[in-house]
């Protein structure tokens, strides 16, 4: 599943089907991790982070993987904050520590509270509201990253 998911992220085509505009969902990647906008967002402005190699939980992460995860987590939060997101909920999806499944990957989801969202909604409660195409949001995030480098 996760190899196919990575391939889909890297070979994305625009949701609106247009040839014009950027099609990349990737905000940043290195040898160990990839930070991206998911195609099917749970909420507006969701970001996801995933190891590019098999690493099912933080106990399986070596020093280089942890450094990469730390850098990408900081980048995700800084990007969302710079775009106006507040109170970022971060959910870590990982395999059980005693699981022998080698295909499960560690996955982080970043769900910001947006300034225009009603106070009674929690972005972690499956709202499925999105006001823009994920490719356009990814482009805005990359522009924000370039501004604080």
ZIMO-V904978 format. One record per residue. N is the residue number from 1. PSI is psi in degrees with one decimal (NA if undefined). Layout:
[[N/PSI] [N/PSI]]
This chain:
[[1/-48.9] [2/-34.0] [3/-41.1] [4/-39.5] [5/-46.1] [6/-42.7] [7/-41.9] [8/-39.8] [9/-46.3] [10/-26.0] [11/29.8] [12/145.7] [13/155.5] [14/140.5] [15/-35.7] [16/-2.1] [17/1.9] [18/147.4] [19/-22.0] [20/148.2] [21/162.0] [22/148.7] [23/-5.3] [24/138.1] [25/-7.0] [26/128.6] [27/-43.0] [28/151.1] [29/154.2] [30/-161.6] [31/-20.0] [32/-35.2] [33/165.9] [34/128.1] [35/127.8] [36/166.9] [37/123.1] [38/146.4] [39/-43.6] [40/88.2] [41/139.1] [42/-36.1] [43/163.4] [44/135.4] [45/20.0] [46/140.5] [47/153.1] [48/150.7] [49/135.2] [50/142.4] [51/147.1] [52/-13.5] [53/170.6] [54/118.3] [55/102.6] [56/-20.7] [57/170.4] [58/-26.2] [59/-23.4] [60/-6.2] [61/126.2] [62/-178.3] [63/-43.7] [64/-40.3] [65/-43.4] [66/-40.8] [67/-43.7] [68/-43.9] [69/-45.7] [70/-45.3] [71/-43.3] [72/-37.2] [73/-46.6] [74/-43.5] [75/-45.1] [76/-46.8] [77/-40.7] [78/-40.9] [79/-49.1] [80/-39.6] [81/-41.6] [82/-24.5] [83/-2.3] [84/3.8] [85/148.4] [86/155.8] [87/70.5] [88/121.8] [89/126.2] [90/125.7] [91/129.2] [92/119.3] [93/118.6] [94/165.1] [95/161.0] [96/148.7] [97/-29.4] [98/8.2] [99/140.9] [100/-1.0] [101/116.4] [102/-5.1] [103/-20.8] [104/130.8] [105/148.6] [106/136.0] [107/130.0] [108/138.2] [109/129.6] [110/117.5] [111/103.7] [112/149.9] [113/121.8] [114/148.2] [115/-31.6] [116/-1.7] [117/142.6] [118/143.4] [119/-22.1] [120/-10.3] [121/139.8] [122/128.7] [123/-16.8] [124/3.8] [125/38.2] [126/59.6] [127/-31.5] [128/49.2] [129/125.4] [130/126.7] [131/6.2] [132/166.7] [133/142.7] [134/-32.6] [135/-37.8] [136/-37.5] [137/-40.1] [138/-40.6] [139/-45.0] [140/-38.6] [141/-42.6] [142/-38.3] [143/-40.9] [144/-40.3] [145/-43.6] [146/-29.4] [147/-26.9] [148/17.5] [149/NA]]
